[in-house]
Amino acid sequence: MTAAKPKRRRARPPGALILIAGCFAASALLRVTDPSGSLARAAASIGDEDGPAVEAPAQCEMVDDPTGLLATLRERERQLDARAAEIADRERLLDVAEAKFKEQLEALRTAEEKLAATLAVADEAAEADVERLVKVYESMKPKDASKIFETMDITFAAGFLARMRQEAAARILGGMSAERAYAVSAVIAGRNASVPRE
């Protein structure tokens, strides 16, 4: 029996290597025949006809006159500084006016307190004078006092008689004329007419 001979593999042609080599050759040929790359750009534009258009990146606009812009900014800064100085001046004036107002208000309060004290002293002095006069009229002879009360203003006479002791007031009223005594009595009674009873 003879041994079987192993089968020999058939050599395949190197197709993949040939394909890659062909691509490199075509690329080199394309570069030699179209050094500016216009064919490649045309092919790329044909492939992108259905897609969205690609916009070129926006470029920053250059200022034509940078010195003018700087001058405008400086003028604006000057205006803001002037406005701030004006506001500061107004605040100072308001502070001065407020201080003067407080000073005048304090002076007015002090004057008011002094006036109230003076009026209180004057009222006390007037009250003391009236009390002294009441005692003088009470100590006078009723006939002489009645003559004085006849010439007095009715309201004034009623004020004195209302402060006197009853006996002295009765004697003076008795020495006055009937009309005068009635008028004085009516004034004294009218002072208490508006006083609540309950």
C-alpha positions as CSV (number, residue, x, y, z in Angstrom):
1,M,0.0,0.0,0.0
2,T,1.4,3.3,-1.0
3,A,1.2,6.4,1.4
4,A,-1.1,9.2,0.3
5,K,0.6,12.3,-0.8
6,P,-0.4,15.4,0.9
7,K,-2.4,17.8,-1.2
8,R,-0.6,21.0,-2.2
9,R,-2.4,24.3,-1.7
10,R,-2.7,26.4,-4.7
11,A,-1.1,29.8,-4.4
12,R,-3.7,32.7,-4.5
13,P,-2.8,35.8,-6.3
14,P,-2.1,38.7,-4.0
15,G,-5.3,40.7,-4.9
16,A,-5.5,42.8,-1.8
17,L,-1.9,44.0,-2.2
18,I,-2.6,44.8,-5.8
19,L,-5.6,46.8,-4.9
20,I,-3.7,48.9,-2.3
21,A,-0.9,49.5,-4.7
22,G,-3.4,50.6,-7.4
23,C,-4.9,53.2,-5.0
24,F,-1.5,54.6,-4.2
25,A,-0.7,54.8,-7.9
26,A,-4.0,56.6,-8.7
27,S,-3.3,59.1,-5.9
28,A,0.1,59.8,-7.2
29,L,-1.2,60.2,-10.7
30,L,-3.9,62.6,-9.5
31,R,-1.4,64.7,-7.6
32,V,0.8,64.9,-10.6
33,T,-1.9,65.8,-13.1
34,D,-3.8,68.2,-10.7
35,P,-1.3,69.9,-8.3
36,S,-3.8,72.7,-7.3
37,G,-6.4,70.2,-6.0
38,S,-9.3,71.6,-8.0
39,L,-10.5,68.2,-9.0
40,A,-10.6,67.1,-5.3
41,R,-12.6,70.2,-4.3
42,A,-15.0,69.7,-7.2
43,A,-15.6,66.1,-6.1
44,A,-16.1,67.2,-2.5
45,S,-18.7,69.8,-3.6
46,I,-20.5,67.2,-5.7
47,G,-20.8,64.9,-2.6
48,D,-22.1,67.8,-0.4
49,E,-24.8,69.1,-2.8
50,D,-27.6,67.5,-0.8
51,G,-26.2,68.3,2.6
52,P,-26.4,71.6,4.5
53,A,-24.2,74.4,3.4
54,V,-21.2,74.9,5.5
55,E,-20.7,78.6,6.4
56,A,-17.3,80.1,6.8
57,P,-16.5,81.2,10.3
58,A,-17.5,84.7,11.1
59,Q,-14.6,87.1,11.3
60,C,-14.4,89.8,13.9
61,E,-15.1,93.2,12.5
62,M,-12.2,95.5,13.0
63,V,-12.8,99.0,14.3
64,D,-11.9,101.5,11.7
65,D,-11.0,104.2,14.2
66,P,-9.8,102.9,17.6
67,T,-8.8,106.4,18.7
68,G,-12.4,107.7,18.1
69,L,-13.7,104.9,20.3
70,L,-11.2,105.7,23.0
71,A,-12.1,109.3,22.9
72,T,-15.8,108.5,23.2
73,L,-15.1,106.3,26.2
74,R,-13.1,109.0,27.8
75,E,-15.8,111.6,27.2
76,R,-18.4,109.2,28.8
77,E,-16.1,108.7,31.8
78,R,-15.7,112.5,32.1
79,Q,-19.5,112.9,32.1
80,L,-20.0,110.2,34.7
81,D,-17.3,111.8,36.9
82,A,-19.0,115.2,36.6
83,R,-22.4,113.6,37.5
84,A,-20.9,111.9,40.5
85,A,-19.3,115.2,41.7
86,E,-22.7,117.0,41.3
87,I,-24.4,114.3,43.3
88,A,-21.7,114.5,46.0
89,D,-22.2,118.4,46.1
90,R,-25.9,118.0,46.5
91,E,-25.5,115.5,49.3
92,R,-23.1,117.9,51.1
93,L,-25.7,120.7,50.7
94,L,-28.4,118.4,52.1
95,D,-26.3,117.5,55.0
96,V,-25.6,121.2,55.8
97,A,-29.3,122.1,55.4
98,E,-30.3,119.2,57.7
99,A,-27.8,120.2,60.3
100,K,-29.1,123.8,60.2
101,F,-32.7,122.6,60.4
102,K,-31.9,120.5,63.4
103,E,-30.1,123.4,65.0
104,Q,-33.1,125.7,64.4
105,L,-35.5,123.1,65.6
106,E,-33.6,122.7,68.8
107,A,-33.5,126.5,69.2
108,L,-37.2,126.6,68.7
109,R,-37.8,124.0,71.3
110,T,-35.6,125.8,73.8
111,A,-37.5,129.1,73.1
112,E,-40.8,127.3,73.4
113,E,-39.8,125.9,76.8
114,K,-38.6,129.3,78.0
115,L,-41.8,130.9,76.8
116,A,-43.9,128.3,78.6
117,A,-41.9,128.9,81.7
118,T,-42.3,132.6,81.4
119,L,-46.1,132.3,80.8
120,A,-46.3,130.0,83.9
121,V,-44.5,132.6,86.0
122,A,-46.7,135.4,84.5
123,D,-49.9,133.3,85.2
124,E,-48.7,132.8,88.8
125,A,-47.9,136.5,89.1
126,A,-51.3,137.5,87.6
127,E,-53.1,135.0,89.9
128,A,-51.2,136.5,92.9
129,D,-52.1,140.0,91.8
130,V,-55.8,139.1,91.4
131,E,-55.8,137.4,94.8
132,R,-54.2,140.5,96.3
133,L,-56.8,142.8,94.7
134,V,-59.6,140.6,95.9
135,K,-58.3,141.0,99.5
136,V,-58.0,144.7,99.0
137,Y,-61.7,145.0,97.8
138,E,-62.8,142.8,100.6
139,S,-61.1,145.0,103.2
140,M,-62.5,148.2,101.7
141,K,-65.7,149.8,103.0
142,P,-68.6,148.2,100.9
143,K,-69.9,151.7,99.9
144,D,-66.5,152.7,98.5
145,A,-66.0,149.3,96.8
146,S,-69.5,149.5,95.3
147,K,-68.6,152.8,93.5
148,I,-65.5,151.2,91.9
149,F,-67.5,148.1,90.8
150,E,-70.1,150.4,89.2
151,T,-67.5,151.7,86.8
152,M,-65.8,148.3,86.1
153,D,-66.5,146.1,83.1
154,I,-69.3,143.7,84.0
155,T,-67.3,140.6,83.2
156,F,-64.2,141.9,85.1
157,A,-66.4,142.9,88.2
158,A,-68.0,139.4,88.1
159,G,-64.6,137.8,88.1
160,F,-63.6,139.7,91.3
161,L,-66.9,139.1,93.1
162,A,-66.9,135.4,92.3
163,R,-63.5,135.1,94.2
164,M,-64.6,137.1,97.2
165,R,-66.1,135.7,100.4
166,Q,-69.9,135.7,100.3
167,E,-70.4,138.3,103.0
168,A,-68.1,140.9,101.3
169,A,-69.5,140.2,97.8
170,A,-73.1,140.6,99.2
171,R,-72.2,144.0,100.7
172,I,-70.6,145.3,97.5
173,L,-73.5,144.0,95.4
174,G,-76.0,145.7,97.8
175,G,-74.3,149.1,97.3
176,M,-74.5,148.8,93.5
177,S,-77.4,149.9,91.4
178,A,-80.1,147.2,90.8
179,E,-79.4,147.0,87.0
180,R,-75.6,146.7,87.5
181,A,-76.0,144.2,90.4
182,Y,-78.3,142.1,88.2
183,A,-75.9,142.2,85.2
184,V,-72.9,141.1,87.3
185,S,-75.0,138.3,88.9
186,A,-76.1,137.1,85.5
187,V,-72.5,136.8,84.3
188,I,-71.5,134.9,87.4
189,A,-74.4,132.5,87.1
190,G,-73.8,132.1,83.3
191,R,-70.2,130.8,84.0
192,N,-71.6,127.7,85.7
193,A,-74.6,127.2,83.4
194,S,-72.6,124.9,81.0
195,V,-71.1,122.8,83.8
196,P,-72.5,119.2,83.6
197,R,-74.7,118.4,86.5
198,E,-74.0,114.6,86.6
